[in-house]
Amino acid sequence: MAHLHQGTLRQVYVNQEVIISAGVFDSAKLLMLSGIGSAEHLHAFDIPVIVDLPGVGKNLHDHLLAVVGYQSTQVQPLIAPTSNIVEAGLFLHSGKSNEVAPDLQFLFSPALLSSTLTHEVSGATLVACLIKPQSHGTVRLRSTNPLDPAVIQANYLQCETDLQVLVEGIKIARQLAHSDAFDQVLGKEVAPGQDITSDEAISAYIR
């Protein structure tokens, strides 16, 4: 078995089972590069088929997030130096899906979160996370070069139910933010914004 370590290709020999653990995307990529996957897909790259296993790279479930952010009424940042950024969590059922178990997870962060952590403005973020998405994606090969990233098609919100659950998640997050517990610390809503109220507007924000 060959592997690349810090730019050096190393050869490892074993006489027992090898377990590939390279994460959701690269595990599928490595299996396909090794000849385990959909024969049709592997043939397109002239990869010899060891096992025709069409399920490799299929049925990708990714947990889409939607956030509600608030400025703080406090002068000092809410976040403490020892914070792990996420201070609380909650599981519940949105009432918008047929799942028996909770379909939403909420996370609370005492900081304004976007693509990066924002320190300039003190605030807090409530994150609604889709636990059991009905929209499924794929992981496919880009080339036979193991250094090339896989082609990932997440297919977010392909199923309308996923969007409905996240819209409800935004509404629930707002209910939590407007509860008495946050009266003294949360001020203006900065995302999606207090004018975004209809289901259509919230859906557009999520998309």
N, C-alpha and C positions, 0 to 999 in steps of 0.2 A: 504494500500500500504506500503510495506517495503522498506527501503533504508539503505545503509551502509554509515555511516558518521564517518570518522576518526576512523575506526575500530569498531565502535559500531553500531549494527543493531537497527534501529529505526522503529517504526510502526506509520504510518500516516493515519488518517481516513478522507475521504472527501465524500461529497454527490453530487459533481458536476463533470464536465468533467476534465480529467487529460490529460495534454499535455506532451508528452515525447520529450525532447530536449537534446539529448546526443551525438550530432555530427553524422557524416555520418555513421560511423561504429557501434557505440554502440547503436544508436537508432534502427537500424535494429536488432541488437543482442537482445536488451531488448524486442522488439515486438515478436520475435520468442520465447524467453524464456517464454513469457506470453501467448503463444498459438496462436499468429497471424502470419501467414506465410504459406509457402507451406506445405500442409498436409503430403506429402510424406517425406519431410525433417524432420518435427516435429515428425512423427511416428518413425523415425529412432532413436530418443532419448527418446521415450515413453513420449513425452510431449502432454497432452490433447489439441486437436485442438479447439480453440474458434472460429477462423475465418480462413477458407482456402483461403489465399491471396498469390498466388504464386509469385507476384511481389516483396514481401518484400525481400530485400537483393540482388535483381537483378538490372541490368542496371547501375552498378557503373561506373561513369565517373571521372577519376582522371586526373589532368592537369600536364602532364609530362613537365619537364624543361630540357633545354640544355644550357650550359653556355660557354661563351668565355671570358677568363681571360687575362689581360695584366699587366705586370709590369709597374710601374710609372717611368717617367723620373725625377721626383721630389725627392729630398732628404727627405723632410717631407711627412708624410702620407697625402693622398688626403682627407681622411675622417675627418670631424670636430667632436668635442666632442658632438655637438648637433644633429648629424646626426641620422636619423632613419634607416640607412643602405641602404634604397632604396630612391634615390633622384629624379628619373624621370621615366616616363612610356610612352609607345607608343602602339597604337593598329593599326594593318594594315592587309591587305590580302596578303597571300603568293603567290596566283595565282596557287597553287597546289591542291586546293580542290574545291568542288562544292558549298561551303558555300557562301551565299550572304553577310553576315556580316563578319567582320574581323575574321580570324582564328588564329592569332598570337598576343600575348601581349609581349612587351619588357619591361624589368626593367633594370635600371642602378644603380649600386652601386659603390661608390668610395672606394671600398675595394676588395681584392681578396677573393672570396667566394668559399668554397668547402664544405666538410661535416661539417666543423667548420669555423668560421670566422678567417682568417689569418691576424695577426698583424705584423708578422716578416718581411714580404715583402710588401712594399707599392705598391698598384696597384688598378685596377678597374675591374669590371665584368659586362658584358652585358648578361642578361638572356632572352632566348627565351622560351616562355610558350605557350603550346598548349591549345587554348581556348575551342575548341569544338571537343574533341577526338572522333573518330569513333570506337575505341576499347573500349569495355565495359566489366566490370568485375563483380564479385559477392562478397557478404558477407554471410558467413554461420557460423553455430554454431560449436564450437569445442567440447563442452560438455554441460551438464545442469548446470554446476557450473558458476554462474554469474561473478565470479572473473577471469575465464579463458578468454583470448582474443579471439575475433572472428577469423575465418579463412578467410583471405582476399586474393582474387585472382584478381589482378588488370588487368591482360592481356594487359600490356603495349605493344604498337606497333604491336598488333595482326593484325590490319588493315594497309596495306602498305601505305595508304594515310597519316596516322599520321606520319610515318617516313619521307615521302617526304616533308611534311610541316615543320618538325623540321630541316631537312637538309637545306631547303631554309632559315629557321630562322637563322641558323649558318652563312650562306652566307650574309644575310642582316645585322646581328650583326657586321660582319667584315667590311662591307661597312660603317656602322655608325662609327666604331672605326677608320677607315682610313680617315674620313672626316676632313676638315680643323679645325673644332672645337676642335678636340682632338690632333692635331699635337704636341702641346707643352707639353702634359702631359702623353700620352700613348706611351710606348716603346715596348719591346718584348712581343709577344703573348706566354703565357705559357700554355694555354689550349684552344682548343685541341692541338695547336702547329702549327707553320707556314708550316710545312711539310705535314700537313693533309689537302689536297686540293681537291681530287677527291670525287665524291658523295659516292663511296664505302668506302673510308677511313673515311669520316664524318659520314656515317651510322654506321660504326663499333665503332666510338667514342661515338655516342649517345647510342648505344645498350650496 
